[in-house]
């Protein structure tokens, strides 16, 4: 089968067997520019090879028999926009340069929750999932507009022993950044690391989501005595590298879901001190 003129393809609720049917289908669409895959079931690894593809949307987050630990390979050098909602257990491999990619939205979840909605995941799985997300993010280093869901930073919130090297990768073209976060100590450091390596950001929006924690990620400001506050501020100012970086392009910042916790005020302090041309700043 060959579809030499097909420019747009939508696959919804299709169950594929263990053969290469979907991979062969993509290769038979030489001028395909838009591909949407939603709620499909793949019994084997998925390889998307499409030299002309510009817009890709994948939504494989749904209850069912989907093989969540499979691999998806992307060979899409012309890709301009990428939207993905999926499980962190699935391994995404970018096999081509995505230097023309402009916009990406990544809504990834560990998918391992109990009946009360609490994440049940061992330490090895947390580390593996985080490394996969960082690998995927690293492939987007030239992107201009990026949206990341909360689990990108909170899959392993209490392990402050290492911040993965991907956060030293410069995102040289990033202009607009939207994040979900809980603002535990480690995730706050990871976000600030991302900011200080993306110095051309003009707009920043952070949606705080503390519902993912069984215990608060940081205390309220008025729960901390004056000595502890001073020590905490001194720790950030003397041991963290963020105070060395000035963000000369950030004009708009909005943080939603603020409760007055310590790490929220650390973030506010960073924005007010390091963002020299900030025009609008909302903490709501």
N, C-alpha and C positions, 0 to 999 in steps of 0.2 A: 504494500500500500504506500502511495506517495501523495502528499498534499502540498504541491509546490506553491500554491497561492494563499495558503492559510496564514493569516496574520494574528488571529486571536483565538485562544483555546481555553475553555473552562471545563475542568474535571471535578465533578461534585458527587460525593457518595458512591464512588466507583470502587469495587473490590477487585484487585488484581491478584493473580496467582503468583507462584514463585518463579515465573519466567521473566524475560526481558521485554515484555510487551510495552510498558510505558516508555522505557528507554528507547526502544526502536521507533515508537511513535514520534518522539521529539526529534529524532534524527531525520525523520521523513518530512519535516516541516522547515525547509531551509530559510523561509522569510518570516517565521513566527516572531512577533514583537511583544505579545502579551500572553502570559500564562497564569491561570488561577487554578490552584489545587486545594480543594476543601473537603475535609472529612472522608478522604479516600483511605483505603487499606492496602498497604504494600507488604507482601510477604518476603520480599528481598530488598536489597539496597536499591536506592533510586539514583539514577545518574541523569542529570539535566544538562545536555550538551546542545547549545543553541547559539550560534554566533551572532544572530541578529536580535536576540531577545532583549527588550528594553525594560519591561515591567513584569515583575514576578511576585505573586502572592501565594503563600503557603499557610494553610490553617489545618493542622493535623491534631489539634488539641480537642479530644472528645473521648468519652468513655466507650470502651469496646475492645475489640480483639487486635487493634493495631499494634504492630511490632514496634514498640517504643524505643528499642535499643538498636535499631537499624541505622544505616548510614545514608546521608544524602550528599551527593557530590554535585557541585555547581561548576560548570564550564561555560560561563556566560560573559564574555568580554565586553559586550555592548550594554550591559545592564545599567539602567539609570535609577530605578527605584526597586526596593525589596521590602516586602512586608512578610513577617513570619510570626506565627503563633504555634508553639509546639512544646514538646517535652525536652528538658535538658538532657535526658538520657539518650536522645538521638544525636548522633555525631554528624555535624555539618562540616564538610571539607570544601573549601574554595580552591579550585584547581587552576584558576586563571587570574590574571591581574584585573582588579575592579577599579582602576583609576578613574573611570568615567562615572562611577556611581555617585549620585547626588543625594539620595534620600533613602534612609532605612528605618524601619520600625521593627523592633525585636521584642516580642512578648513571650518570654520563655518561663516555664514553670517546672519545678522538680516533680510535681504530680504524685508525690508520696505522702499523702495526708491520711490521718485516721478519721474516725467518725465525728470527732469534735473539731476537725479542721486543723489539727496540729501536725506540723511536719515531722515525719518519722523517717530519718535517713541517717545511716552510719557515716562516720568521719571520712572513710575512703570514698564513698559515693559523693559526698559533698565536695571533696577536693577534685575528683574527676569531673564533676559537672562544671565546677568553676573554671577549671583549665579549658574545658571545651568552649565555654562562653567567651573566655578571654582570647582564645584562638580565633574564634569567629569575629570578635570585635577588632582584632588586629588586622584582619583582611580588609577592614573598612577605613584604613588610615587616611584616605584622601577625601572622605565624605564631607558634605556641607551641612546636612540636616539629619540629626540622629535622635531616635527615641528608644529608651531602654526601660524595661519593666523592672519592678522592685527586686525580683530574685537575682538579677544580674549582680547585685551588690550584697544581698542578704543571705545567699545560700550557705555561707560559712561565716556568720557575723562575729563570732567570739574568738576566732583564731587570729590573733594579731602578730603571729610569729613571722609572717611573710606577706608582702604585697607583690603579686605576680608581676614579672618584668614587662608585661604588655603595657602597663601603665606608664612606662617610660617612653613608649612609642609616641612620637609627635603626630597629632592629628592636625596637620598643617592647614587644612581648608575648612575646618569645622566652624560654622557660623551660628547654628541653632541647635541647642541641646535640651532634651526633655528627659527627665529621670523619675523613676519611682525609687523610693529609698525609705529605710527605717531609721537611718542615722545612728546606728550603733557605732562604737569607736572605730572599728575596722572599716566599715562601709564609708564613714565620713572621710577617713584617710584615703580610701580608694577614689572617692569622688573628687577630693581636692587634688589628688595626683593626676586624675584625668583632666581637670581644669587647667592645671599648671603646664600641661603638655598640649593644651589646645588654646593658645593665647590669642587666637583670632575670633573667639566666640563673641557674638554680639547679643545673643538672647539665651537666657537660662531659665528653665522652669523645672522645679522639683516638687513632686507630690509625695508628701510624707505619709507612710502607711505603717502604723504601729500595730495593726491587728495581727500581723504575722508573728509577733513575739508573745511568748508566755510570760516573760518578765520584761519590764521596761528597759529599753536600750540605753537610757541614761536618766539620771535623776532630774527632778524639777530644780530650777535655779534656786528657789527659796528653801529647798530641802538641804542645801549644801552650806556648811558654815563658811565664814569669810576666809579662814586659813586655807581650807580645801579649794575654794574658788581661786585664790591667789596662786596656789601651787599648780592648779590645773592650767591656768592661763600662762604661767611661767613655763610649764612643760611644753605647751604648744609653741611658744615664742622662741624657746632656746633649742629644742630638739627636733622640731619638724621643719622641713625645707620650704614650706609653703609661703612663709613670710618673705622669702627672697624673690618671689615672682610677682610682678605687677601685670595686671590684665588691662591693657590700654584700649581694648576694643569693646568690652562688655558695657552695653548701654541699658539693658533691661534684665531684671532678675525678679522672679516670683517664686516664693516658697509657700506651698499650701499645706494645711493640716498642722500648723504650728501649735504646740502646747506649752511652750515656755520651758523646755528642757535644756540642759546644759549644752549638749552638742548642737542644738539649733542656734543657740547664741554664739557658739564658736563659729558656725557657718556665717551668721550675720556679721560677726566681727571681721571675718576674712573678706567678705564682699565689700564692706565699708572701707577697709584699709587698703586692699590690694587692687580694687577696681577704680581706676582714677577718673574715668569718664562716665561713670554710672549716672544715668538720668532718672530711671524709675526703679524702685525696689519695693516689693510688696511681700510682707510676711503676714499670712492670714490663717 
